[in-house]
Amino acid sequence: MRIRGKLGGSDRLLDLLIANGRITAIESADVSIPADLGDADLRLAPGFVDLQVNGFHGVDWNDPKTDPERIAEAVRHIWSTGVAALCPTVITGSSEQITRCLGNVTRATEQFPEVARTSIGIHLEGPFISPEDGPRGAHPREHARPPDWSEFARWQETAQGSIRIITLAPEWPGACKFIEHANKEGLVVAIGHTAADSRQLADAVSAGARLSTHLGNGSHAQLDRHKNYVWAQLAEDRLAASFIVDGHHLPPDVVKCMIRCKSPARSILVTDAIAATGLPPGRHLLGEAEVEVSAERRVSLVGTPYLAGSVLEMHDAVAKTVQYADVTLDEALEMASANPARLLGLDGEYGSIETGRIANLALFRWNAGETAIEIAATILGGEVIGSAAA
């Protein structure tokens, strides 16, 4: 297969030659040879890697009744947004609910090749989070609880070892021991939905925490101007940070400041997409909670001002990051691909376009004037799996 386009934000027209699922050569385009896919207006990027997806296109994997076939259906829709790899995300709930949701995702991975090839591990966001209003966000207060390795081990058994990320609040007693244990097991421990002080945060990082989950969100509406957990995490160079850049979770000036502080190299874009993503405005479910999507695409718990996930798609996150953060298109693309892949140790499969690498690609058109991306196709392992035509 010959794919033609410009690499990221560059102006050089290239041909990627793909065989047996890998990039076999990268050449200056010979326009006398027709391409199988692409043209001079198309741009090429590594397939996007989304570490936080709660659902998509009417399918909620935090609903215990969700059928594995519907999870596969959602994954097929996600492909059209340039995402080649994702972490299905299960949020705070009762032990039984979490077990059932993990079981649904695991069965979907076993039964449907499209899920198996796209899921790179489950993100367990909670339930070991702060019960305080603000930090817990839209997670149900009654199910927020301290870390319990025995409980987690049962969930990991249900998930057949596929939980790769766990988000927790490090202020709970025993949190650091839990983090150390998880770190030894190869998990990425993320700090989120927390009200921890600077000492507790520093101890968590020393114990092995590596990521701040959707930094700036899942927090109190008002914080001390100097001593607060947002500043402490921004200043901690050992932590990467994920951001929801949808124009609602963080104002544009905050996005700009936070990414400048954390640096593009340690910033990761996530969508935190819920089942309402890709659907019209209105009321929808996120796990047990009812949420409302406004005409402006803001997601809130019904009857409250509290944000509850997003309906953001990753290609739009990349475009908005360029617009808000004063970064280059290439830097924003890395935040959506190379950086999350590296965090999970998957940078051998995702996050770069090089000879010999697996052909996991997002093909798109870039409108610099309107700072907008249109996905033309997604390629996973050399196969076109999501396209505008499809």
Residue pairs with C-beta under 8 A, 6 or more apart in sequence:
1 17
1 18
1 19
1 36
1 37
1 382
2 15
2 16
2 17
2 18
2 33
2 34
2 35
2 36
2 37
3 15
3 16
3 18
3 35
3 36
3 37
3 38
3 44
3 361
3 363
3 379
4 13
4 14
4 15
4 16
4 29
4 35
4 37
4 38
4 39
4 40
4 42
5 13
5 14
5 38
5 39
5 40
5 42
5 43
5 44
5 363
6 12
6 13
6 14
6 40
6 42
6 43
6 44
7 14
7 43
7 44
7 45
7 353
8 43
8 44
8 45
8 329
8 330
8 333
9 43
9 328
9 329
9 330
9 333
9 366
10 330
12 28
13 28
13 29
13 31
13 40
14 26
14 27
14 28
14 29
14 44
15 25
15 26
15 27
15 28
15 29
15 30
15 33
15 35
16 23
16 25
16 26
16 44
16 353
16 359
16 361
17 23
17 24
17 25
17 26
17 27
18 24
18 359
18 379
18 382
19 382
20 382
21 358
21 359
21 381
21 382
21 383
22 356
22 357
22 358
22 359
22 382
23 353
23 354
23 355
23 356
23 357
23 358
23 359
24 355
24 356
25 355
26 353
26 354
26 355
29 35
29 40
31 40
37 363
37 377
37 384
38 44
38 363
38 376
41 365
42 363
42 364
42 365
42 376
43 363
43 364
43 365
43 366
44 353
44 361
44 362
44 363
45 82
45 333
45 337
45 353
45 361
45 362
45 363
45 364
46 84
46 333
46 337
46 338
46 341
46 350
46 351
46 352
46 353
46 360
46 361
46 362
47 82
47 83
47 84
47 85
47 337
47 350
47 360
47 361
47 362
47 378
47 379
47 380
48 81
48 82
48 83
48 84
48 85
48 314
48 315
48 318
48 336
48 337
48 362
49 83
49 84
49 85
49 86
49 120
49 336
49 337
49 340
49 341
49 344
49 346
49 350
49 351
50 78
50 83
50 85
50 86
50 87
50 269
50 270
50 271
50 273
50 314
50 336
50 340
51 86
51 87
51 123
51 165
51 242
51 268
51 270
51 340
51 343
51 344
52 87
52 89
52 123
52 125
52 213
52 214
52 242
52 270
52 271
52 272
52 273
53 78
53 86
53 87
53 88
53 89
53 271
53 272
53 273
54 60
54 61
54 62
54 89
54 91
54 272
54 273
54 274
54 275
54 286
54 287
54 309
55 61
55 62
55 74
55 273
55 274
55 275
55 276
55 277
55 286
56 74
56 75
56 77
56 78
56 273
56 275
56 277
56 278
57 73
57 74
57 77
57 78
57 275
57 277
57 278
57 279
58 74
58 275
58 276
58 278
58 279
59 66
59 70
59 71
59 73
59 74
59 275
60 66
60 274
60 275
60 285
60 286
60 287
61 71
61 74
61 88
61 89
61 90
61 101
61 104
61 105
62 90
62 91
62 93
62 101
62 286
62 287
63 101
63 275
63 285
63 287
64 96
64 97
64 100
64 101
64 104
66 101
66 104
67 104
68 104
68 105
68 107
68 108
68 111
68 112
68 115
69 108
69 111
69 112
71 88
71 104
71 105
71 108
71 112
71 115
72 108
72 111
72 112
72 114
72 115
74 275
75 86
75 112
75 114
75 115
75 118
75 119
76 114
76 386
77 278
78 86
78 118
78 386
79 118
79 378
79 380
79 385
79 386
80 375
80 378
80 386
80 387
80 388
80 390
81 313
81 314
81 315
81 375
81 378
81 386
82 314
82 315
82 362
82 364
82 373
82 375
82 378
82 386
83 118
83 314
83 362
83 378
84 118
84 350
84 360
84 361
84 362
84 378
84 379
84 380
84 385
85 118
85 119
85 120
85 341
85 346
85 349
85 350
85 360
86 118
86 119
86 120
87 119
87 120
87 121
87 122
87 123
87 164
87 165
88 105
88 119
88 122
88 123
89 122
89 123
89 124
89 125
89 272
90 98
90 101
90 102
90 105
90 122
90 123
90 124
90 125
91 125
91 126
91 127
91 139
91 286
91 287
92 125
92 126
92 127
92 129
92 136
92 139
92 140
92 143
92 144
93 101
93 126
93 127
93 140
93 143
93 287
93 288
94 143
95 151
95 154
97 287
97 288
98 124
98 127
98 155
99 154
99 155
99 158
102 122
102 124
102 155
102 158
102 159
102 163
103 158
103 159
105 115
105 119
105 122
105 159
105 162
106 158
106 159
106 160
106 162
108 115
109 115
109 116
109 119
109 162
110 116
114 385
117 380
117 381
118 380
119 162
120 164
120 344
120 346
120 350
121 162
121 163
121 164
121 165
121 344
122 159
122 162
122 163
122 164
122 165
123 163
123 164
123 165
123 166
123 167
124 152
124 155
124 163
124 165
124 166
124 167
125 139
125 166
125 167
125 192
125 193
125 213
126 139
126 143
126 144
126 167
126 168
126 193
127 139
127 143
127 144
127 145
128 144
128 145
128 146
128 147
128 148
128 166
128 168
128 169
128 172
128 175
128 178
129 135
129 136
129 139
129 144
129 167
129 168
129 169
129 192
129 193
129 194
129 218
130 136
130 144
130 169
130 171
130 193
130 194
130 195
131 141
131 144
131 145
132 195
132 220
133 141
134 195
134 218
134 219
134 220
134 221
135 169
135 193
135 194
135 195
135 218
135 219
135 220
136 144
136 193
136 218
137 193
137 217
137 218
137 306
137 307
137 308
138 286
138 289
138 291
138 301
138 306
138 307
138 308
138 309
139 193
140 287
140 288
140 289
146 172
146 173
146 174
146 175
147 168
147 172
147 174
147 175
147 178
148 178
149 178
149 181
152 163
152 166
152 178
152 182
155 163
156 163
163 187
164 187
164 188
164 344
165 187
165 188
165 189
165 190
165 211
165 344
166 182
166 187
166 188
166 189
166 190
167 190
167 191
167 192
167 193
167 213
168 175
168 178
168 179
168 189
168 190
168 191
168 192
168 193
168 194
169 175
169 191
169 192
169 193
169 194
169 195
169 196
170 176
170 179
170 191
170 194
170 196
170 200
170 201
170 203
170 204
170 209
171 194
171 195
171 196
171 197
171 200
175 200
175 204
176 203
176 204
176 206
176 207
177 207
179 189
179 204
179 207
179 208
179 209
180 207
180 208
182 189
182 208
183 189
183 207
183 208
188 210
188 211
188 343
188 344
189 204
189 207
189 208
189 209
189 210
189 211
190 209
190 210
190 211
190 212
190 213
190 242
191 201
191 204
191 205
191 209
191 211
191 212
191 213
191 233
191 239
192 212
192 213
192 214
192 218
193 213
193 218
194 201
194 218
194 229
195 219
195 220
195 229
196 204
196 229
196 232
197 227
197 229
197 232
198 227
198 229
198 232
201 229
201 232
201 233
201 236
202 232
202 236
205 236
205 238
205 239
209 239
210 238
210 239
210 240
210 343
211 239
211 240
211 241
211 242
211 268
211 343
212 233
212 239
212 240
212 241
212 242
213 242
214 242
214 243
214 244
214 249
214 270
214 272
215 230
215 233
215 234
215 241
215 242
215 243
215 258
215 262
216 230
216 243
216 249
216 250
216 254
216 258
217 244
217 249
217 250
217 307
219 229
219 230
223 229
223 230
233 239
233 241
234 241
234 258
234 261
234 262
235 261
237 266
239 266
240 262
240 266
240 267
240 268
240 339
240 343
241 258
241 262
241 266
241 267
241 268
242 267
242 268
242 269
242 270
242 340
243 249
243 250
243 255
243 258
243 259
243 267
243 268
243 269
243 270
243 321
244 250
244 270
244 271
244 272
244 310
244 312
244 317
245 255
245 269
245 312
245 317
245 320
245 321
245 324
245 325
246 271
246 297
246 310
246 311
246 312
246 316
246 317
246 320
247 320
247 324
248 296
248 297
248 298
248 299
248 307
248 310
249 272
249 307
249 310
250 258
252 323
252 324
253 324
255 320
255 321
255 324
255 325
256 324
256 325
256 326
258 267
259 267
259 321
259 325
259 327
260 325
260 326
264 327
264 331
264 332
264 334
264 335
265 334
265 339
266 339
267 335
267 339
268 335
268 336
268 339
268 340
268 343
269 314
269 317
269 318
269 321
269 332
269 335
269 336
269 340
270 317
270 340
271 277
271 310
271 312
271 313
271 314
271 317
272 309
272 310
272 312
273 309
273 310
273 311
273 312
273 313
274 284
274 286
274 291
274 299
274 308
274 309
274 310
274 311
275 284
275 285
275 286
276 282
276 284
276 286
276 291
276 293
276 299
276 311
277 310
277 311
277 312
277 313
278 311
278 313
279 293
279 311
280 293
281 292
281 293
281 294
281 295
281 297
282 292
282 293
283 290
283 291
283 292
283 293
283 302
284 290
284 291
284 292
284 293
285 291
286 299
286 308
286 309
289 301
289 308
290 301
290 302
291 299
291 300
291 301
291 302
291 308
291 309
292 299
292 300
292 301
292 302
293 299
293 311
294 300
297 310
297 311
297 312
298 307
299 307
299 308
299 309
299 310
299 311
300 306
300 307
300 308
301 308
314 336
315 362
315 364
315 373
315 374
315 375
316 373
317 336
318 329
318 332
318 333
318 335
318 336
318 373
319 332
319 371
319 372
319 373
320 371
321 327
321 332
321 335
322 328
322 329
322 332
322 371
323 371
325 332
327 335
329 366
334 351
337 350
337 351
337 352
337 362
338 347
338 350
338 351
338 352
339 351
340 351
341 347
341 349
341 350
341 351
342 351
348 357
349 357
349 358
349 360
350 358
350 360
353 361
358 381
358 382
359 379
359 381
359 382
360 379
360 380
360 381
361 378
361 379
362 375
362 377
362 378
362 379
363 375
363 376
363 377
363 378
363 379
364 373
364 374
364 375
364 376
365 373
365 374
365 376
366 372
366 373
367 373
367 374
374 388
375 386
375 388
376 387
376 388
377 384
377 386
377 387
377 388
378 384
378 385
378 386
378 387
379 385
